[in-house]
């Protein structure tokens, strides 16, 4: 329908990519992005590691796999067109013990099914040729894995939206969502925005905002804080590309790894500890409301019963730099506590089902004229433009996303 008004809640990279896709694909449609902060990309997008994932880890046929692989190609082209950073520095997924080789082989087959370009198995000697300071007995090499600047991409998306006649309305925390005759009314206190359709991309608050829209309670967002160390500048030469462990298939997290950034720094991390606040980027940040919500949700206790041993290990790394770096040294043996300083932290919006299952795939709900993105963790930034195509196709019909 021409001359519709489409509302988007959330000005992270997924919300902005979706708004941009609508503005470009549906001329005559008015797009309004509503964001509670005073600038875009403040939360998960602004605390992102900057990795452009190639699609190695995700179950073939899942939304994550399909949208990640599609997302890489269009994100690369967008960055090249706009002069934004995009550096294909490559990734090694390194096995350090013989018992990891089977999992590494499974990962290789999964990545092949996902059509990850130029991926190959390499030996101990080939690891040293690529990364002289990296340990390990075998690895997968993904030369096309890249790094970028996601906040810069998000800001560029916002410019595209406004250039197409749309609006990014900042300082607009959504307090109510009400069905009205022929549309939806979105309120922030006394301020009102009337839209024909609404798309919720609220990240860390996706369950709370979906509740305002009368969506079902589950899944609930469980915030996991990921903390990083930074290699001291004189030690960054020890790492050329991305160095990752073979992941534990029980978890959606990838383990402590080495991540060069486009600014020349190198991060080590993250761990994954339950955060006492959805926006708990700093130690000591605590939200009684968020903690009460976690305690009241049955899935929290079921998750804790299943994974408490791993949780204790992650908290040790949070409290002790020596414990944090113990795993990291397996991959770059020459790096120790004296070579790092405390870095920043991010909070991952991880969806959790009532049975205690950590939701792995992207999850999107429809409630009448409202579409709610309920789970969009990594690789959502990589896949953001493809997620936008997917949402626009679902909301308006496949022809709108082609």
Phi, psi and omega in degrees: 000126179287159176062026172282160168247123181248127177260142175235126175261117179114120179251042163277185187293328179288315178298317180291320177298321180293315178299318179297317181299317178296314182299322182280325186272340185231075179304140182095347177273131176271129181245131177234117175265129181247123186226133184286334181276173182269003174208166182277163171060038183281325191260250186301320179297320182283348179244023184280150180287346178088006182279134172261102187286144183271344180108022185292320197270344200265144183301125179305136181089349177284162175300319179304312182296308185295316185281331176294311182297317176294318184297323180302313186295318182281331176292318178301313181296320180297315180297319179296318180295325185261002180069030179267154182300135174202104187239116178277085184268350177082160181224140168249128169258109197255129170267128180250351179227150180302327182289354177268349186294323178296317178294323179295321179293320176299321179295320179299315180294320177299313181297322177297319178295334178271003177061040175292124188288137169062017179291139178212154173279142177225156183271176176304317182293321179290328174303312183296328178295320180279319185225089186302336185258006184264136176274189178118158182253343177192166182200163165258136179246121177246092187291341184268356176296138191231173171234153181209190179238095185292322175301322178295321177296317180299318178296324178292321175302316180299321177297319179298319180298313182291324178295336179269007179093003178275181184225137171249105186264107182270164180064037184233075176288122184287126180249340176204151175229120188231131173289132179233161180307116177075008182186200184222139176250123179250127185242147168230094189065237180272349182278140184232143171231126179260127181228159176275324176220157184224137177237126185258118179230061193265007171056243182299339181247021187296324179289321180293317180290323177297326177298322177298332181269008179070023172285165180291159187293319184269149000279159177262146177278125174250118182278124174250123179275129177246119184255148183236149162260159174241131171296138174298148186307325182285356180246359182294341180293347181289344184231123180265317182233196181278131181240115183238151171280168167286120189287155173280118185294350179285343188234152176277001180267154188258359179087171181291128182218172181255126186231102169295143179251162182293343178273003178096349178282166177229121178268149172237122182142195359263165164278189179213100180240145178298125184271139179279007176203146180297330179247039185275065182284335181251144176301138179094347178287124185222137177238115179299320179298314181294319179295320179297321178296321177296315183295328184278350185266122184299330180298330180299313183289324178292322175297315181298321180295328182279327194233024186295326180296315178296322178300317179298317178300317181295322179292326176301317179295329178291325185271336186230121177297325179297316178294321179301317186276352181302312179289322182299324182294340177296332186260324174232086189301335182280000183256130178225189183301324182291348184262001185229159170231160178297134178253208181272191180212154173234168175235123181269130175275094183259121179283141182229127177281161182301336180276006179090007180278128173286118183292125185267314187275163170301144178225127183230128180252154172240131175229092183061240181274006184248133174246126184242121172277108187262340176210116179214065176279188176309133015260048185298324179294313176305316187270005192305317182288328176285323174301318178300315177301316181298314181295315180297320177296321180290322185281319188248354185107146187303330183296337181286339185256007181266000000 
